Amino acid sequence: TRCSRDWSSDVCSSDLEKPLSKGLKLLEIKPLFQIVEKILHGSIELRDNRFYLKQERGGDFEIHLVAEGFRKLGTVSYLLANGALSQQSILFWDEPETNLNPAYMIKLAELLVAIARNGTQVFIATHSLFMMRELSLILEKEDNQAVERRFFALETSGNTNGTSVSAGKSAEEIDPISALDAEIDQSQRFIDAQRL
């Protein structure tokens, strides 16, 4: 399979060129890409070999004119709709929350868990404490108990060439979390600035 840089992330061109699913396959995955469509306020369409975001209010936008966070979600939506992200497949996504309004991160976390629950192995890397905690909260819900999960924290050792790894089944079980340390530090600086 020949892969190239497409939209805003690395995706195999052949995966984006697959025809959309139909019938029972479409019904099985429809709840997944409906989550994305709620965030995008529309759907991704392929017309004349060009991708468009067709929004409920606002018209059609060629995908290259859409914000990067929406382009990434559009890519995932289209890969769900055409069956490329299905059971026994793998999704690698580096910082899925990047360039996305924080209000949409909850829906994004729900989408990632739903994709995993559907049988796709999902790997994400994030520096967002919000995203880590949201994933932990969603994975703790009763209907997600069967979803295998593992959280990792990596830290380079100060005076050695090694990297330490901490693992757990939730964000609370790993340490250190650099994003947490940075948020605590910022909160303290904010409180101190307000006292002046």
C-alpha positions in Angstrom: 0.0 0.0 0.0 1.4 3.4 -1.0 0.9 6.0 1.7 1.2 9.8 1.4 0.5 12.9 3.4 -3.2 13.6 3.1 -5.4 16.4 4.6 -3.6 17.2 7.9 -2.3 13.8 9.0 -0.6 10.8 7.6 -3.2 8.6 6.1 -2.8 6.0 3.4 -4.4 7.4 0.2 -5.9 4.1 -0.6 -7.8 4.1 2.8 -9.4 7.5 1.9 -10.3 6.2 -1.6 -12.3 3.3 -0.4 -16.0 3.5 -1.3 -18.4 4.2 1.6 -19.9 1.3 3.5 -23.5 0.4 2.7 -26.3 -1.7 4.3 -25.6 -3.5 7.6 -22.0 -2.4 7.7 -23.1 1.3 7.6 -25.7 0.7 10.3 -23.0 -0.9 12.6 -20.6 2.1 12.3 -23.2 4.9 12.0 -23.2 5.7 15.7 -19.4 6.2 15.6 -19.3 8.7 12.8 -22.4 10.4 14.1 -20.3 11.5 17.1 -17.9 13.2 14.7 -20.7 14.8 12.7 -22.1 16.3 15.9 -18.7 18.0 16.6 -18.3 19.0 12.9 -21.9 20.2 12.7 -22.0 18.4 9.4 -20.5 15.5 7.4 -17.6 14.8 5.1 -18.3 14.3 1.4 -16.2 13.3 -1.6 -17.2 15.1 -4.8 -15.1 15.3 -8.0 -12.1 13.8 -6.1 -12.3 16.6 -3.5 -13.3 16.4 0.1 -15.8 18.8 1.6 -17.2 19.5 5.0 -20.9 19.9 4.4 -22.3 21.8 7.4 -25.9 21.9 8.5 -25.7 25.7 8.6 -23.1 27.5 6.7 -22.7 25.6 3.5 -19.9 23.4 2.0 -16.2 24.0 2.7 -13.4 22.4 0.8 -11.5 20.4 3.4 -8.2 22.4 3.1 -10.1 25.6 4.2 -11.3 24.0 7.4 -9.5 24.3 10.7 -6.9 21.6 11.3 -8.7 20.0 14.3 -11.8 19.6 12.1 -9.8 18.2 9.2 -8.4 15.5 11.5 -11.9 14.6 12.8 -13.1 14.7 9.2 -10.4 12.2 8.2 -11.5 9.8 11.1 -15.1 10.3 10.1 -14.5 9.3 6.5 -12.3 6.3 7.5 -15.2 5.2 9.8 -17.8 5.7 7.0 -15.8 3.7 4.4 -14.9 0.9 6.8 -11.1 1.5 6.9 -11.4 1.9 10.7 -13.2 -1.3 11.6 -12.8 -4.3 13.8 -9.2 -5.6 13.8 -7.8 -2.3 12.6 -5.4 0.1 14.3 -5.6 3.9 14.8 -2.5 5.8 15.8 -3.3 9.4 16.6 -0.7 11.9 18.0 -2.3 14.6 20.1 -5.9 14.3 18.8 -6.9 17.3 20.8 -4.5 19.6 19.0 -6.2 22.6 17.3 -9.6 21.6 18.6 -11.8 23.8 20.8 -11.6 22.4 24.4 -15.4 22.2 24.4 -15.2 19.4 21.9 -12.6 17.3 23.8 -15.2 15.4 25.7 -16.9 14.3 22.5 -13.5 13.4 21.1 -12.7 11.2 24.1 -16.1 9.6 23.7 -15.4 8.9 20.1 -12.0 7.3 20.8 -13.5 5.0 23.4 -16.4 4.1 21.1 -13.9 3.3 18.3 -12.0 1.0 20.7 -15.2 -0.6 22.0 -16.0 -1.4 18.3 -12.9 -3.5 18.0 -10.2 -1.0 16.7 -7.0 -0.8 18.6 -6.5 2.9 19.5 -3.1 4.4 20.4 -3.0 8.1 21.3 -0.2 10.3 22.5 -1.3 13.4 24.4 0.1 16.2 26.6 -3.4 17.2 27.6 -4.3 16.5 31.2 -7.9 17.2 30.3 -7.9 14.5 27.6 -6.2 12.0 29.9 -8.7 12.5 32.7 -11.7 12.5 30.3 -10.6 9.2 28.8 -10.2 7.8 32.4 -13.7 9.0 33.3 -15.3 7.6 30.2 -13.5 4.3 30.5 -14.7 3.9 34.1 -18.4 3.9 32.9 -20.1 0.5 33.2 -20.7 0.0 29.4 -16.9 0.5 28.8 -15.6 -2.0 31.4 -14.8 -4.5 28.6 -12.5 -2.1 26.8 -8.9 -3.0 27.4 -6.9 0.1 28.4 -3.4 1.1 29.4 -2.1 4.6 30.3 1.7 5.3 30.1 3.8 8.2 31.4 7.3 8.6 30.1 10.0 10.6 31.8 13.6 11.2 30.8 15.9 10.7 33.7 17.8 13.8 34.7 21.3 12.4 35.0 21.1 9.2 32.9 20.4 8.4 29.3 17.4 6.3 30.2 13.6 6.9 30.2 11.4 5.7 33.0 8.0 4.4 32.2 4.9 4.3 34.5 1.8 2.3 33.5 -1.7 1.9 34.8 -5.3 1.4 33.9 -6.2 5.1 34.5 -4.5 8.5 34.4 -4.6 8.5 38.2 -2.3 5.4 38.3 0.6 6.9 36.4 3.3 9.2 37.7 4.7 11.7 37.0 2.2 13.5 34.7 4.1 16.5 33.4 0.8 18.2 32.3 -0.5 18.0 35.9 2.7 19.4 37.3 2.5 22.3 34.8 -1.1 23.0 35.6 -0.5 23.0 39.4 2.5 25.4 38.8 0.4 27.7 36.6 -2.5 27.7 39.2 -0.1 28.7 41.9 1.4 31.5 39.7 -2.1 32.7 38.9 -3.1 32.8 42.6 0.2 34.6 43.5 -0.4 37.2 40.7 -4.0 37.9 42.0 -2.6 38.7 45.5 -0.4 41.5 44.2 
